[in-house]
Amino acid sequence: MGRSLRIALLSYRSKPHSGGQGVYVRALSRELRELGHRVEVVSGQPYPELDPGVPLTRLPSLDLYREPDPFRRPHRSEFRDWVDVAEYAAMCTAAFPEPLTFSLRAAGMLRARRGEFDVVHDNQCLGYGLLRTGLPTVATVHHPVAVDRDLELAAAGFRRSITLRRWYAFTRMQARVARRLPAITTVSASSQRDIERLMGVPAARTEVIPVGIDPGVFSPADGPRDADHVVVTTSADVPLKGLVPLLEALAKLRTEREVRLTVVGSARPGGPAASTVERLSLADAVRFTGPLPQSELVGLLQRATVAVVPSLYEGFSLPAVEAMACATPLVTTDAGALPEVVGSHAAVQVPAGDVDRLAGALGLVLDQPRLQEQLGRAGRARVLEHFTWRSTAERTAAWYERVLAGSPVPC
């Protein structure tokens, strides 16, 4: 191992139990610390849950999108400075201001403490403030958010598309900032190609470092699995996650068998997922759990007959890796990075968005216990070889050293 580094790990929002950002900063900060580095996580709301010994610096926003009152109107007493005013004003124009405003708050804090850190590592914020930290600053881009934007626009009507274009205006800023940082890392070769295509960052400046899981936590169980029980972990109302095609595939399967679907996620009332459940009369066959603590998620994967990743795009896919680590038979699409994540033997793969092929693959796995065993065994072996957080941290620390040895400080 090289020298001990002092690392500021930034995350503009860090949900602890859903979405990849909170999982990423918790696991990476823990493993970097165990390698001997000093890591301080800097986050806006929602704040992450961190392991003992990893300090958290809270940079509170106005938290305009919190549950249960998103797009709220803050009281006058909540405004502390011009950044808060800008954040609220941007929300009122249908923009999403958090990446910019978090980066401005972080830049002020880091410049005041620049002697305390060797490197700043941003997690997908890519706001203009990152160019003003006064410190060597790098970033992780899990995938370009422009992919989400394009998929949502493709599914939207004219009026909705106007609002979406305003909401996703921050993606232009993210591309500009990414091009000016000395280096970025991403989680797959697929994302590396998309970053070059959509953000203009040459592939030679992007280091591919896959993320991982703790194989001691996500592990196979000894007991039997449930019969005809399918599990998916997804942001239910995000089109690129492919939940609507999965629900349509489930409806086809339900004409032949009493298969059940558990969705680790939430469905917005009246949103695409909830409307599809109602349209297909699936209320008795689908359960939405909302965010789950890790222990409950592991138990659910250990009991499931099959896990599915129906995405129309994936920059990586932690849900796929988590299922493989639990030796849970896996069905995925061929979207984005999924083929390189699951390899050739750890999943049955189908074309993204193909409802008939997805229903057929799920039926095939549900019908064949021997195939279930083969997929589970291959998936577990693949995770142990390629996808652990310790490996992610070791490769990230080595990347820091290379960047620090040859890159200028952005200003």
C-alpha positions as CSV (number, residue, x, y, z in Angstrom):
1,M,0.0,0.0,0.0
2,G,1.1,3.6,-0.7
3,R,1.0,6.5,1.7
4,S,-2.0,7.2,3.9
5,L,-4.2,9.8,2.2
6,R,-6.6,12.3,3.6
7,I,-9.8,12.0,1.5
8,A,-12.9,14.2,1.4
9,L,-15.6,11.9,-0.1
10,L,-18.5,14.1,-1.4
11,S,-22.1,13.0,-2.0
12,Y,-24.8,15.6,-2.7
13,R,-27.5,13.1,-1.6
14,S,-26.9,9.7,0.1
15,K,-30.1,7.6,0.7
16,P,-28.9,4.9,3.0
17,H,-31.1,2.0,1.8
18,S,-32.1,2.7,-1.8
19,G,-30.2,4.1,-4.7
20,G,-26.5,3.6,-5.2
21,Q,-25.1,6.8,-3.8
22,G,-25.6,6.1,-0.1
23,V,-24.4,2.5,-0.5
24,Y,-21.3,3.6,-2.4
25,V,-20.1,6.2,0.0
26,R,-20.7,4.0,3.0
27,A,-18.9,1.0,1.6
28,L,-16.0,2.9,-0.1
29,S,-15.3,5.1,3.0
30,R,-15.3,2.0,5.3
31,E,-12.9,0.0,3.0
32,L,-10.6,3.0,2.4
33,R,-10.4,3.6,6.2
34,E,-9.5,-0.1,6.7
35,L,-6.7,0.3,4.2
36,G,-5.2,3.0,6.4
37,H,-6.6,6.2,4.8
38,R,-8.4,9.0,6.6
39,V,-11.8,9.5,5.0
40,E,-14.4,12.2,5.8
41,V,-17.7,12.0,4.1
42,V,-19.4,15.3,3.1
43,S,-23.1,15.0,2.2
44,G,-26.3,16.8,1.8
45,Q,-29.7,15.4,2.8
46,P,-30.6,12.6,2.9
47,Y,-27.6,11.8,4.9
48,P,-25.8,8.4,4.7
49,E,-25.4,5.8,7.4
50,L,-21.7,5.4,7.9
51,D,-19.6,2.7,9.7
52,P,-18.0,3.5,13.0
53,G,-14.9,5.6,12.7
54,V,-15.9,7.4,9.5
55,P,-16.8,11.0,10.2
56,L,-19.7,12.7,8.5
57,T,-19.8,16.5,7.7
58,R,-23.4,17.6,7.0
59,L,-23.9,20.3,4.4
60,P,-27.6,20.9,4.8
61,S,-29.6,22.1,1.8
62,L,-33.2,23.4,2.1
63,D,-34.2,19.7,1.5
64,L,-36.8,20.7,-1.0
65,Y,-37.5,17.2,-2.2
66,R,-37.9,15.4,1.1
67,E,-40.7,13.0,1.9
68,P,-43.6,13.5,2.6
69,D,-43.6,17.1,1.3
70,P,-41.5,17.3,-1.9
71,F,-41.4,20.7,-3.6
72,R,-42.1,22.3,-0.3
73,R,-42.1,26.0,0.4
74,P,-39.6,26.7,3.1
75,H,-40.2,29.3,5.9
76,R,-38.3,32.5,5.6
77,S,-36.2,31.7,8.6
78,E,-34.7,28.7,6.8
79,F,-32.8,30.8,4.3
80,R,-29.2,31.2,5.5
81,D,-27.4,32.7,2.4
82,W,-27.6,33.4,-1.3
83,V,-27.1,29.7,-2.1
84,D,-30.3,28.8,-0.3
85,V,-32.1,31.6,-2.2
86,A,-30.7,30.3,-5.5
87,E,-31.7,26.8,-4.7
88,Y,-35.4,27.7,-4.0
89,A,-35.6,30.0,-7.0
90,A,-34.3,27.2,-9.3
91,M,-36.9,24.8,-7.9
92,C,-39.6,27.3,-8.6
93,T,-38.7,27.2,-12.3
94,A,-38.8,23.4,-12.4
95,A,-35.0,23.0,-12.4
96,F,-33.1,20.5,-10.1
97,P,-30.6,22.7,-8.3
98,E,-29.0,20.3,-5.8
99,P,-25.9,19.3,-7.7
100,L,-24.9,23.0,-8.2
101,T,-25.8,24.3,-4.8
102,F,-24.2,21.3,-2.9
103,S,-21.0,21.9,-4.9
104,L,-21.0,25.6,-4.0
105,R,-21.4,24.8,-0.3
106,A,-18.8,22.1,-0.5
107,A,-16.3,24.4,-2.2
108,G,-16.6,27.0,0.6
109,M,-16.0,24.4,3.3
110,L,-13.1,22.7,1.5
111,R,-11.3,26.0,0.7
112,A,-11.5,26.9,4.4
113,R,-10.0,23.5,5.3
114,R,-7.7,22.9,2.3
115,G,-4.8,22.0,4.6
116,E,-6.7,19.0,6.0
117,F,-7.2,17.0,2.7
118,D,-5.0,15.5,0.0
119,V,-7.7,14.8,-2.5
120,V,-11.4,15.5,-3.0
121,H,-13.5,12.7,-4.5
122,D,-16.9,13.7,-5.7
123,N,-19.7,11.1,-6.2
124,Q,-21.8,12.1,-9.2
125,C,-22.5,15.7,-8.2
126,L,-20.3,17.4,-10.8
127,G,-21.4,20.9,-9.9
128,Y,-19.4,24.1,-10.8
129,G,-18.2,24.4,-7.2
130,L,-15.9,21.5,-7.7
131,L,-13.7,23.6,-9.9
132,R,-13.1,26.0,-6.9
133,T,-12.1,23.6,-4.1
134,G,-8.4,24.6,-4.2
135,L,-7.6,20.9,-3.9
136,P,-7.0,18.0,-6.4
137,T,-10.5,17.0,-7.2
138,V,-11.7,13.9,-9.0
139,A,-15.1,12.3,-9.5
140,T,-17.1,9.1,-9.9
141,V,-19.7,9.1,-12.7
142,H,-21.7,5.9,-12.3
143,H,-23.4,6.7,-15.7
144,P,-24.3,10.0,-17.5
145,V,-27.6,11.2,-16.2
146,A,-28.3,12.3,-19.8
147,V,-29.2,8.6,-20.3
148,D,-32.1,9.0,-17.8
149,R,-33.1,12.2,-19.4
150,D,-33.3,10.7,-22.9
151,L,-35.3,7.7,-21.8
152,E,-37.8,9.9,-19.8
153,L,-38.2,12.2,-22.8
154,A,-38.9,9.3,-25.1
155,A,-41.7,8.2,-22.8
156,A,-43.1,11.8,-22.3
157,G,-45.8,13.8,-24.0
158,F,-45.1,17.3,-25.3
159,R,-46.0,19.2,-22.1
160,R,-44.2,16.8,-19.9
161,S,-41.1,17.0,-22.1
162,I,-40.9,20.8,-21.6
163,T,-40.7,20.3,-17.8
164,L,-38.3,17.4,-18.1
165,R,-35.8,19.4,-20.2
166,R,-35.8,22.1,-17.6
167,W,-35.4,19.5,-14.8
168,Y,-32.4,17.9,-16.5
169,A,-30.7,21.1,-17.4
170,F,-28.0,20.4,-14.8
171,T,-26.7,17.6,-17.1
172,R,-25.0,20.3,-19.3
173,M,-23.2,21.5,-16.2
174,Q,-22.1,18.0,-15.3
175,A,-20.6,17.4,-18.7
176,R,-18.7,20.7,-18.6
177,V,-17.3,20.0,-15.1
178,A,-16.4,16.4,-16.0
179,R,-14.3,17.6,-18.9
180,R,-12.4,20.0,-16.7
181,L,-11.5,17.6,-13.9
182,P,-8.1,15.9,-14.0
183,A,-9.6,12.5,-13.9
184,I,-12.9,10.6,-13.3
185,T,-13.7,7.0,-12.6
186,T,-16.7,5.0,-13.6
187,V,-18.0,1.5,-12.9
188,S,-18.1,-0.3,-16.2
189,A,-16.8,-0.2,-19.8
190,S,-20.3,0.5,-20.9
191,S,-20.5,3.6,-18.8
192,Q,-17.0,4.6,-20.0
193,R,-18.3,4.6,-23.6
194,D,-21.4,6.6,-22.7
195,I,-19.4,9.2,-20.7
196,E,-17.2,9.7,-23.8
197,R,-20.3,9.9,-26.1
198,L,-22.6,12.0,-23.9
199,M,-20.1,14.1,-21.8
200,G,-17.2,14.5,-24.1
201,V,-14.6,13.0,-21.7
202,P,-12.0,10.9,-23.5
203,A,-12.0,7.2,-22.5
204,A,-8.3,7.6,-21.7
205,R,-9.1,9.9,-18.8
206,T,-11.7,7.6,-17.3
207,E,-10.6,4.8,-15.0
208,V,-13.0,1.8,-14.9
209,I,-13.3,0.6,-11.3
210,P,-16.3,-1.7,-10.7
211,V,-18.2,-1.4,-7.4
212,G,-19.0,-4.4,-5.2
213,I,-20.7,-5.9,-2.2
214,D,-19.7,-7.5,1.1
215,P,-19.8,-11.3,0.3
216,G,-20.0,-12.1,4.0
217,V,-23.3,-10.2,4.2
218,F,-24.8,-11.0,0.9
219,S,-24.4,-14.7,1.0
220,P,-26.4,-17.9,0.3
221,A,-28.8,-19.3,2.8
222,D,-29.1,-22.9,3.8
223,G,-32.9,-23.1,3.8
224,P,-35.3,-23.6,1.0
225,R,-36.4,-20.9,-1.4
226,D,-40.0,-19.7,-1.8
227,A,-41.9,-21.2,-4.7
228,D,-42.7,-18.9,-7.7
229,H,-41.4,-15.8,-6.0
230,V,-39.7,-13.1,-8.2
231,V,-37.8,-10.2,-6.6
232,V,-36.7,-6.9,-8.3
233,T,-34.9,-4.0,-6.7
234,T,-35.8,-0.9,-8.6
235,S,-36.8,2.8,-8.6
236,A,-40.3,2.0,-9.6
237,D,-41.2,5.2,-11.5
238,V,-37.9,5.7,-13.3
239,P,-38.5,4.5,-16.9
240,L,-34.9,3.2,-17.5
241,K,-35.4,0.6,-14.7
242,G,-37.9,-1.3,-16.8
243,L,-40.5,-2.1,-14.2
244,V,-43.5,-1.6,-16.5
245,P,-42.2,-4.3,-19.0
246,L,-41.6,-6.6,-16.0
247,L,-45.2,-6.1,-14.8
248,E,-46.5,-6.9,-18.3
249,A,-44.3,-10.0,-18.3
250,L,-45.7,-11.0,-14.9
251,A,-49.2,-10.7,-16.2
252,K,-48.4,-13.2,-19.0
253,L,-46.9,-15.6,-16.4
254,R,-50.0,-15.2,-14.2
255,T,-52.1,-16.8,-17.0
256,E,-50.3,-20.1,-16.3
257,R,-49.1,-20.0,-12.6
258,E,-49.5,-18.2,-9.3
259,V,-46.2,-16.3,-9.5
260,R,-45.7,-13.4,-7.1
261,L,-43.5,-10.3,-7.5
262,T,-41.9,-8.4,-4.7
263,V,-40.6,-4.9,-5.7
264,V,-37.9,-3.4,-3.4
265,G,-39.0,0.1,-4.1
266,S,-42.0,2.4,-4.0
267,A,-44.7,3.2,-6.5
268,R,-46.0,6.8,-6.7
269,P,-49.8,6.9,-6.7
270,G,-51.0,7.4,-10.2
271,G,-47.4,6.8,-11.6
272,P,-46.5,4.4,-14.3
273,A,-45.9,1.4,-12.0
274,A,-49.1,1.9,-10.0
275,S,-51.2,2.5,-13.1
276,T,-49.8,-0.7,-14.8
277,V,-50.6,-2.8,-11.7
278,E,-54.2,-1.5,-11.8
279,R,-54.5,-1.9,-15.6
280,L,-53.3,-5.5,-15.5
281,S,-55.2,-6.4,-12.3
282,L,-52.0,-7.4,-10.5
283,A,-52.7,-5.9,-7.1
284,D,-52.9,-9.4,-5.4
285,A,-49.6,-10.5,-7.1
286,V,-47.3,-7.5,-6.5
287,R,-46.0,-6.1,-3.3
288,F,-44.0,-2.9,-3.0
289,T,-41.8,-2.9,0.1
290,G,-40.3,0.6,0.0
291,P,-36.7,1.0,1.0
292,L,-35.4,-1.9,3.1
293,P,-32.6,-2.2,5.6
294,Q,-29.8,-4.3,4.3
295,S,-30.6,-7.3,6.5
296,E,-34.1,-7.5,5.2
297,L,-33.0,-7.2,1.6
298,V,-30.5,-10.0,2.1
299,G,-33.2,-12.2,3.6
300,L,-35.6,-11.5,0.7
301,L,-32.9,-12.4,-1.9
302,Q,-32.0,-15.6,0.0
303,R,-35.7,-16.7,-0.1
304,A,-36.6,-15.7,-3.7
305,T,-36.9,-18.2,-6.5
306,V,-35.4,-15.8,-9.0
307,A,-34.2,-12.2,-9.0
308,V,-34.7,-10.0,-12.1
309,V,-33.1,-6.9,-13.5
310,P,-35.4,-5.7,-16.2
311,S,-33.6,-2.4,-16.9
312,L,-33.6,-0.5,-20.2
313,Y,-30.2,0.8,-19.2
314,E,-27.7,0.1,-16.5
315,G,-24.4,1.8,-15.8
316,F,-23.5,-1.1,-13.5
317,S,-26.2,-2.8,-11.4
318,L,-25.6,-3.4,-7.7
319,P,-29.0,-5.3,-7.5
320,A,-27.6,-7.9,-10.0
321,V,-24.4,-8.3,-8.0
322,E,-26.3,-8.6,-4.7
323,A,-28.5,-11.3,-6.1
324,M,-25.5,-13.2,-7.5
325,A,-23.7,-13.0,-4.2
326,C,-26.8,-14.6,-2.5
327,A,-26.6,-17.4,-5.2
328,T,-30.1,-16.3,-6.3
329,P,-30.9,-17.3,-9.9
330,L,-30.9,-14.2,-12.0
331,V,-32.7,-13.0,-15.2
332,T,-31.6,-9.7,-16.7
333,T,-31.9,-7.7,-19.9
334,D,-28.9,-7.0,-22.1
335,A,-29.0,-3.3,-21.4
336,G,-25.9,-1.1,-20.8
337,A,-23.4,-2.8,-18.5
338,L,-25.4,-5.8,-17.6
339,P,-23.7,-8.2,-20.0
340,E,-20.3,-7.4,-18.6
341,V,-21.6,-7.5,-15.0
342,V,-23.2,-11.0,-15.2
343,G,-20.9,-12.5,-17.7
344,S,-21.9,-15.5,-19.8
345,H,-23.0,-18.1,-17.2
346,A,-24.5,-16.2,-14.2
347,A,-27.9,-15.1,-15.7
348,V,-30.4,-15.7,-18.4
349,Q,-30.4,-12.6,-20.5
350,V,-33.1,-11.2,-22.8
351,P,-33.3,-8.1,-25.1
352,A,-34.2,-5.0,-23.1
353,G,-37.9,-4.1,-23.3
354,D,-38.9,-7.4,-24.9
355,V,-41.9,-8.5,-22.7
356,D,-42.4,-11.9,-24.3
357,R,-38.7,-12.9,-24.0
358,L,-38.7,-11.7,-20.4
359,A,-41.7,-13.7,-19.5
360,G,-40.2,-16.8,-21.2
361,A,-36.9,-16.4,-19.4
362,L,-38.6,-16.1,-16.0
363,G,-40.8,-19.1,-16.7
364,L,-37.8,-21.1,-17.8
365,V,-35.9,-20.5,-14.6
366,L,-39.0,-21.0,-12.4
367,D,-39.6,-24.4,-14.0
368,Q,-36.0,-25.8,-13.8
369,P,-34.5,-26.4,-10.3
370,R,-31.2,-27.6,-11.9
371,L,-30.9,-24.4,-13.9
372,Q,-31.6,-22.4,-10.7
373,E,-28.7,-24.2,-9.0
374,Q,-26.3,-23.6,-11.9
375,L,-27.1,-19.9,-12.1
376,G,-26.8,-19.4,-8.4
377,R,-23.4,-21.2,-8.2
378,A,-22.0,-19.3,-11.2
379,G,-23.2,-16.0,-9.9
380,R,-21.7,-16.4,-6.4
381,A,-18.3,-17.4,-8.0
382,R,-18.3,-14.4,-10.3
383,V,-18.9,-12.0,-7.4
384,L,-16.1,-13.5,-5.3
385,E,-13.7,-13.1,-8.2
386,H,-14.7,-9.6,-9.4
387,F,-17.0,-7.6,-7.2
388,T,-15.9,-6.9,-3.6
389,W,-15.7,-3.5,-1.9
390,R,-12.2,-4.3,-0.8
391,S,-11.1,-4.6,-4.4
392,T,-12.9,-1.4,-5.2
393,A,-11.2,0.5,-2.5
394,E,-7.7,-0.8,-3.3
395,R,-8.1,0.2,-7.0
396,T,-9.5,3.6,-6.0
397,A,-6.6,4.3,-3.7
398,A,-4.1,3.4,-6.4
399,W,-6.0,5.7,-8.8
400,Y,-5.7,8.6,-6.3
401,E,-2.0,8.1,-6.2
402,R,-1.6,8.1,-10.0
403,V,-3.8,11.3,-10.3
404,L,-1.9,13.1,-7.5
405,A,1.4,12.2,-9.1
406,G,0.6,13.9,-12.4
407,S,-2.5,16.2,-12.3
408,P,-2.9,19.9,-11.7
409,V,-5.3,21.3,-9.2
410,P,-8.5,22.7,-10.8
411,C,-9.1,26.4,-10.0
